[in-house]
Amino acid sequence: SENMHIVANEPSLALYRLQEHVRKALPPMVERRIEVTKLQHELQGRCYDVEYA
């Protein structure tokens, strides 16, 4: 509720908090996305191996 009070009364602070959150949350999400993409390519290769074995 205190955060909502801040958001309602101080838009620039609210935008700062949002930016702060995005800067903290984005790098781990990007790393996870890269990891998932690598695993997807690895899985596709193994599925290909199984189909043509």
C-alpha positions in Angstrom: 0.0 0.0 0.0 2.9 2.3 0.6 4.2 1.6 -2.9 0.8 2.5 -4.3 0.9 5.8 -2.4 4.3 6.5 -3.9 3.1 5.6 -7.4 0.0 7.8 -7.0 1.9 10.8 -5.7 5.4 10.6 -7.3 5.3 9.4 -10.9 9.0 10.0 -11.5 9.9 7.9 -8.5 7.5 5.2 -9.7 9.2 5.2 -13.1 12.6 5.0 -11.4 11.5 2.0 -9.3 10.2 0.3 -12.5 13.4 1.0 -14.3 15.4 -0.4 -11.3 13.3 -3.6 -11.3 13.8 -4.1 -15.0 17.5 -3.6 -14.8 17.7 -6.2 -12.0 15.3 -8.7 -13.6 16.3 -8.6 -17.3 19.9 -10.0 -17.2 18.9 -13.3 -15.5 16.0 -13.6 -17.9 18.3 -13.1 -20.9 20.7 -15.7 -19.6 17.8 -18.1 -19.1 16.6 -17.5 -22.6 20.1 -18.2 -24.0 20.3 -21.4 -22.0 16.9 -22.6 -23.2 17.8 -21.8 -26.8 21.0 -23.9 -26.4 19.1 -26.8 -24.9 16.5 -26.6 -27.7 19.2 -26.9 -30.4 20.9 -29.8 -28.5 17.5 -31.5 -28.2 16.8 -31.1 -31.9 20.2 -32.6 -32.7 19.5 -35.6 -30.5 16.0 -36.1 -32.0 17.6 -36.1 -35.4 20.1 -38.7 -34.3 17.3 -40.9 -32.9 15.2 -40.6 -36.0 18.1 -41.6 -38.3 19.8 -44.2 -36.1 
